[in-house]
Amino acid sequence: MKNILLALLVVTNLTYASEGYLGMYDTQTKEKRLYSKFCKNNKLGDEFCMEYELKYPIIKDTKSMKMKSLVKEILEEKIRKFKKRNVKEDVLNLLSDDPEITWSWEDRTTIQLFATTEKSFTLAISNYNYSGGAHGNHTIEYENYNIESGKEIDMKDIFVKDFKTHLIFTADKYYRESHHLSAGDSLTKVGWYGDKFILSDNFAITTKGLNFLYNPYEIKPYIAGITTFVLPYDRIESIMKTDE
């Protein structure tokens, strides 16, 4: 039996915060944008504004009509939630709680089709939020979906029972090798807070391997930005479920 994910084609890469994996089914997308903004002077006479933005993909061309339909369905729910947000009401409520509130606040989300494989696709949801202070916060979250069932994919759907210990050990070893660290070297040498390896539960299913992503502050300081690494399937094949 061939592995569910190993029997996939390698596709052309593109760049999106980290490496992206599109090309399966000759998929092409275009971007649409929703935007709202409201401003009002605070008690001191200074203008206070809030901005909400959502960018999301529309699949123009693809050989997988089932994937296209599923992506549309998932995005429609996210768009519905965005449209329920009332920027004017939020500004007035904030000014009511703090009449001298300053700075302009913003919340911007970009959704992209990050990866496609024979059996799955991954959405990358990037959010930038600023509500005062030295800097805003930027995060990326992956959502993986099974094209056939339409359900979101969890690690337990990919791996056999009791996989975690083996997976963490293998990922730790591979990460150290790829960063030229020995088993006894401290991860602080490559910017981590501490020496204990932590495997992110934020991952994308790609044609090359599982792309694990760590947002700022999770393992490194904010200035280090987002950290990613791809764990090749041939390193974890023994604990992956097979296509029965």
HELIX and SHEET records of a PDB file:
HELIX    1   1 MET A   24  ASP A   26  5                                   3    
HELIX    2   2 MET A   65  LYS A   83  1                                  19    
HELIX    3   3 VAL A   87  ASP A   97  1                                  11    
HELIX    4   4 MET A  155  ILE A  158  1                                   4    
HELIX    5   5 LYS A  164  SER A  178  1                                  15    
HELIX    6   6 LEU A  187  VAL A  190  5                                   4    
HELIX    7   7 TYR A  222  ALA A  224  5                                   3    
HELIX    8   8 TYR A  233  ILE A  236  1                                   4    
HELIX    9   9 GLU A  237  ILE A  239  5                                   3    
SHEET    1   A 2 ASN A  13  THR A  15  0                                        
SHEET    2   A 2 GLU A  19  TYR A  21 -1                                        
SHEET    1   B 5 GLN A  28  ASN A  41  0                                        
SHEET    2   B 5 GLU A  47  ASP A  61 -1                                        
SHEET    3   B 5 TRP A 105  THR A 116  1                                        
SHEET    4   B 5 SER A 120  TYR A 130 -1                                        
SHEET    5   B 5 ASN A 137  ASN A 146 -1                                        
SHEET    1   C 3 PHE A 203  ILE A 205  0                                        
SHEET    2   C 3 GLY A 209  TYR A 214 -1                                        
SHEET    3   C 3 THR A 227  PRO A 232 -1                                        
END                                                                             
